[in-house]
Amino acid sequence: MPRLKYASVLRVVVILGLLCLWIQIMLSASNGVIDRDGDELMNLNDTSEQVLALVPPELHKYLTVHNKNITVNSTEKANPKNVSDIRRAIHRYNEAQTIYNEDIFGPVQNDTIIIAIQVHTRLTYLRHLIVSLAQARDIDKTLLVFSHDYYDEEINSLVRSIDFTKVMQIFYPFSIQTHPNEFPGVDPNDCPRDVRLEQAIKLKCNNAHHPDLHGHYREAKYTQTKHHWWWKANRIFNQLQCTAGHTGMVVFLEEDHYVAEDFIHMLHLLRSTADRSCPHCEMLCLGTYLKTYQYHTNGDKVEITPWHSSMHNMGMVFNRTVWNNIMELQEQFCAYDDYNWDYSLLHLSQNRPKRDKFKVILCKGPRVFHIGECGIHHKKSNCNASTVISKVQKLLQNAKSYLYPTRVSATISAGGAKHNKKLTKGNGGWGDIRDQELCTNMTKVDRQMRKYIHFA
C-alpha cells in the first residue's frame, strides 16, 4: 500500500477511535446522571429567580443554601457523623423533647393545631414548604413537629432557624441510616427481592418462608415510609409530654407539600362544617390531586364523601378520638401486606366491625399541594423543583381574591367507583414478619419509658 494512502487510512482509524471513545465517555456521564437518586438530583437545583420573585424578601433566608462545612453551633459541625454518633444524637433529642420558640409564642395548649411533617432528605422541597408555612395566617398559634428518618445537620439547621412559630423535632430511631447493615435496614443475609421461594429456602436467607403476596421479599427503602408514619403518629399521640392531654387537630404533611396562606382558616371552616353537617366525619382533608383548579367556583366549597387513601392522604387531619379508633385495629394495620401507610388505613376503614368506612370533609379548592417531582416512587432525570413550585405560587397568586371565604357550602357525595371499591388485597412489600413485629412493638412504647426498644 502506498505510504500516503496508508497514512490517510491510519488517520481515519485514529479519528474514528477517538470519536468512539468520546461517545462512550459522554454516555457514561449521561448514565451517571440518569442513575443518580432523584433526591440528590432535586437537591442540586438552585431556586430560580422566578420563584424568588414571589417570595417575600424576609423569607429568602429559608431558601439560602449554606456550605455543608460551616459550623452549625458551638458543639456540632455539619460534617458527616458515624452511625454511633447519629444514634446518640437521635436519642438525646428524642429524650429532650425540646420545643423551640416556646418562650416567644407560649406553651402548647390542648387545642393547639399540631402540624406533623414527615421529612426524608429532599431539602429543596422542605425549604419551600417552610416558606409557605411562614406566610400562613395564624401559623404562630401552631406547633410544627418535624419527624425525620434521616439525620442531617443542614436539615436540622434549617428547621431550627424557623422563627415564626413553635417547633419540635423528632427522629425515627429505627431508620436505614441508623441500621445500615441490619434490620430494619438492609441485612447482608436478607433475601433478594425477586428470588423464588424454593431458592430462598435453599439460601437460608432472612424471612425465606415469608415473601409478600406477590412472591417478593422486603425492600427497606419502601418499608421505612410506613414504619416512619406509624412511629410518628404513635409518638405524637401517645408519647410526647406536651401532647398528653391534647384533643385538638393534627395535620399530616410531607416535606414535598406546599400550603396556601389560608389553610388554617380553611381548617377551622372544615371543622365547624363537619361539627354541624357531618358529626361522623373522622377525617378532614386540605389537599386534592386535581389536574386543574377552579377557585372562582370551588374556593368556598367543600365535599363530604367516603375517605379514600390515594385521593385524601395529602393534608389529612384528624384528632385523638380518631387515633384511638385506629389504635383499636392496630394489629390489622401492622399485619396488612401493603407497604403504604395510607392503603393500610384504607384497609382498616373498610373492615371496621359494625362501623361505616371513614368519611372525610375536604376542600374542593385545595389548600395543600404536592410539589414533589422526584422521590421514592418518582425517579425523573429532570427534577426541577422550581418549575412546579413556580406553578403553585402563580396559581395561589391568581386565586388570592377567592381565599379566606367567610363560610363554605357543603355537598354530599357517595364517591365514585374508586372510592367504594373493596380492597381485596394489598400492594405487597410487607410480608416480612420482622416488619410486622416492629410495627406492632411501636405502639408499646409509652411516655414513661426512658429508653427505646432496640430492634436488631
N, C-alpha and C positions, 0 to 999 in steps of 0.2 A: 504494500500500500504506500503511495506517495506520502512523503513526510508532511506536506501541507494538509492533505486530506485527513491524515491520521490525527494531526493536531486539532483540526476542526471537530472531528468526532469526539475527541477527548474532552474538548471544551463543552460540548453539548451534554456529554455524560456527567461532567462535574456540575454544570448548571442544574441539570435535572435532579442530581443527587442533593444539591443544596436546597432546591425547591421542595423536594420531598421532606427533607429534614425540617425546613421552616414550617411546612403544613403540619407535620407531626407535633412540633413544639406548640403551635397555635391551638391544635385540637386538645393537647394535654392541658394547656392553660384554661381553655374553654370548659373542658370537663371538670377541671378543678373547681371552677366557679359554680357549675351546674350541680356538682355533688356536694357543695357546702350545705351545711344545715341552714334551713330557712331563717331561723332566729338570728344566726350570725350575719346573713346577708342583709336582713332587715335592719339590724343594728348599725350597719355600715352607712346607712342613709343619713345624710345631713338634713336638717329641717329646712325646707325651701323658703325662699323669701316670700313666696305667695302665701304660705301658711303663716309665717311670722307676721305678715301684714294684718292678719285677722286676730292676732293675739295681743292683748294689752301689753305695753312695754314692761310694766312692773312684773309680768309673769314670764318674761323671756328667761329669767333665771332658772326656771324649771326645765328649759329646753337646752341649756348650755351643757355641752359635753366637756367634762374635765379630764385631764390626763390621769390615767389609772395609777400613776406612780406618786401622786401627790399624797401628802399626809392628811388623813381623814380627821383624826384628832390626836391628842397627845399620847394616846396609848395604842392606837390601831393604825396600821398602814394598809393601803389598798392592794399591796402585793398579795399573791395567792397564798392561802394558808394550807397546811396539810390537813388530812381528814380528822385527826385527833383534835387539832385546834378548832376546826369548824364545829365539831360535836360539842366541845366545851363551850364555845361561844353561843351556840344554839341553846344549850341547857341553861346557861347564865341568863340569857334574855327571856326565855320562857318562864324561868323562875321569878324574875324580877317583875314581870307584868307591868312595865313602865308605861304610863300614859303621858306622852309629850304634850306640852301646851295646856295641861290641865290647870296650871296656875293662872293662865290668861283667860280661858274660856269656861272655867268652872268644872266641877266633877260630873261624872256620868250619872244621869238620873235613870230611874226605872223605865221612863218613856222616851229616853234619848233614841233617836234613829241611829242604828249601827249600820255602817256600810262596810261589808266584808268583801275584800278584793283579793282574789286568788292570783298570785304572781309567780311566774316562772323566770324566764330570762330575757323577755322581749322589752328591753329598756326603752327603746324609742316610743313604742306604743304606750308604755306606762307614763312616760313624760307627758304625753298629750292627754291621757286620762286625767292626770293630776291638774293640768291646765284647765280642763273642762270642769272639774270639780271646784277649782278655785273660783270660777265665775258663777257658780250656782248660788242663787239666793238662799239664805238661811243655812248655808253649809257650816257656819260657825257654831251651829247648835247640834252638830252631829259628832259621832266618833268614827273615824276611819280605822278599820282594822286590816292591815296588810298581812296576808298569810303567804309565806314564802316556802317553796320547796327547793330553793337554790340560794345558798348563802354567798352574797357578793357585796363587797364594800361600796362599789359605785352605786348599786341599787339602794343599799342601806343609807348612804349619804344623801341620796335624792329624797328618800322617804322622810328622813329626819330633818330635812330642810323645810318641810311644809310648815307654814306659819299661819294658816287661815282657819284651822280648827284643831280639835284634839286628835291625836294619832297614837296608835299602838301597832307594834309589830309582833307577830307570832311566827314561829318557824316549825314547819313539819319535820319531826325528828327522825323519820324513817325513810329518808329520800335516797335516790340513786347516788346522789353526791356523797352522802354520809355513809353509804354502804356499797361502795363501788365493786367489791368482789364477793359479795354475799347477799342473800335475800334480806330486804326487799329489792336490792339492786340486782345485778347480774352475777349469779354464781357461776364459776367456771364449769360446774357439773350440771348446769341447767340443760334440759332437753332443747335441742334446736327447734325453732318454731314449726317447721314443716316435716319433721321426722315422723315416720309412721309408728303407730303404737307398738307393733311387734319389734321393730328395730330399737325403739326407745327402751323397751324392757330388756333387750339384749345389752344395750349400752349401760343399763343401770343408772341412767341419769335421773336427776331430781324430778319427783312427781310423774314418773313414767307412766303410771297406771291411770292418770287423771288428765288427759287432754281436754280441751274445751269441746263444746258441742259440734264444732266444725272439724275436730281432729287436730287442732293446733295447740301448741304449748305457749306459755305465757311470754309476753314481751314487757319488760319492766317499764319502758317509757310510756306505755299505754296504761298499764295497771296503776301507775303512780297518780294519774289525774283523779281517778275515782277514790283512791285512798286519801289523797290530799283533801278533796272536797269533804269527805266524810269526817276526817280528822278535824278539819277547820270548823265544821258545824258543831261537832261534839265539844270542841274547845270553847267556842263562843257561848253555847247554851249551857254547858254542864261544868265547865272547869275554871273559867275566869272569875276572879273575885268581884270585879266591877260589874258583872252581869248576873250576880247571884239572885237578885230579885227583879231582873229585867223582864218587862212584859210588853215592851214596845216592838217596833218593826225592825227587821233585819233585812237589808237589801244586799243581794248577792251579785257582785260584779266580777269581771275578769280584767286582766291587765290590758287587753286589746279592745276595751269598750270605751265609749265616749258619751258623755251625758249632756243633755240640754240644760240651759241655765234655770229652767223652771221645773226640773224633775222632782224636787222636794215639794213644791207647790202641788204638782200633779199627784204625787204620792198621797198627800193629805186628802185631795179630792177623791182619789180612788178608795181610800179607807172609809171616808164618810159615806160615799155612794154604796160601798159594799155593806156597811152597817145598816143603811136604810133600805136598799133594794135586794141585797143578796147576803144575808147574815151567815149563810153556809158557804160562802166563797172563802176557801182557805188561802188561796194564792192571789197575790196582786202581781201584775207584770207591766213593766215600764218600756219594754222593747219588743219589737216585732221584726221579722225578717221579710221586709217588703222590697219590691223592686222599685216602686215609685211611691212618693209621699205627697198627699194632698191635704195640707194643713188648712187650707181655706174651707174645706168641707169636713175634715176629721179632727181638727185641732182641739175641739171641745167634746169629742165623742169617745165613749168607752163601750166595751163589749163584754158581756158575761157569757162564758162558754166553757165546755169541759177542758181541763188542762191537758196539754199535750207536750211531751218533753222537747221535741225538736222545734216547736213553734213558740214556746213560752218559757224558755230557760234563760233568757237574757234580761237582766234587770228584774229577776224574780224576787219576790218579797213575801216573807211570812213571819209569824211570831212564835213565841214559846208554846202556845197551845197547839199549833200545827206541828211543831217539832216533837212534842210529846206524842202526838198521834203517829208520827213517823217512827218514833222510837219503839212503839208497841209492835212494830213489824220489822225491827232492825235485823232479825235473823234472815228474813226474806231478802232484804236489801243486800246483805253480805253474801248470801248463797246464790243469788241470781247470776246466771252465767252471761254477764254483759259488763264490759269494761267501762261503760259510760255511766256516770252517776245519774244523769237525767233520765235515761231509759230505765235505770233501776228504780227511780222514783215512780216512773210511769207504771212499772210492774206492780208496785205497791198500790198505786191509785186504782188500778183495775182489779185488784184482788183483795180489797179491804172487806173483811167479814161484816155482812149486814150494813154496809155503808156504800153510798154512791161514790163515784170517781171524784177526784179533786175538781173543784170548779175554780175558775180564775176570772178576775175582772182586769181588763187590760186596756191600755191606751191605743186607740186606732191611729192616732198621730203619735208615733213613738217618741220617747224621751231618752232612750238609750240606744246607741248604735254600735254595730260591730265594725271596727276599722282594721281588723287583722287580715292582711293578705297572706301572711305566712304564719305557720305554726305547726303543731304536732300532726295535723291532718292535711296541711296545705304546703307543699314544697315547691313554690314557684321560684324561677330563676330571676324574675324581675320584680322582686319585693320592694316596691317603692311606697313606703308608708305615707309620704307627703301627698301622693295622688289621692288616696282615699280620704285622708284627713281633710284635705282642702275641699273635697266634695261635701263632706258633712258640715264643715264650717259655713260654706256658702248656702247650703240647704237651710241651716238654722238661721242664718242672717236674713234670708228671704222670708222665713216663716215667723220672724220676730213679732209682727203685729198680731199673730194668732196664738202666741204663748200667753201664759198666765190667765186662762179663762176663769171667770168668776164662778161658773158652775159647769157641770158636764151632763150630757144626756146619755142614758144607758140603753142599749139594746140587748136582747137575749138571743143567743144563737145555740142551736143544738150541735153545731160543729159539722164539719164535712166528714166524708168517709174516712179521711186520715185521722181525724180526731177520735172517731169511735171504733176504729179497727182494733180488735182484740189482739194483744201481743201473744203469739203462740210460743215464741222462743226468743231468747236474747241474741245479741250480736256476737256473743262469744268473747274470748280473751280473758275469761275469769273462771277457768276450770281448775286452776291450781288450788289445792287445799290450803296451802300456806297463805295465799291471798285472802281466802275466805276467813281463816282464823285470825289473821292480822286485823281485818276489818271488824270482826266481832269483838276482839280484845280492846279496840279503841274506845268502845263505849264503857269499859270497866275502869277507866282512869278517872277518879273523882277529884274534887277540889282539895281534899286533904292529903292526897298522895304527893310526896315531895320529889319523887324520882319517877322517871318514865320506865316502863317495862321495855327491856331490850329484846328485840326480835332478831334472831340470827338463824 
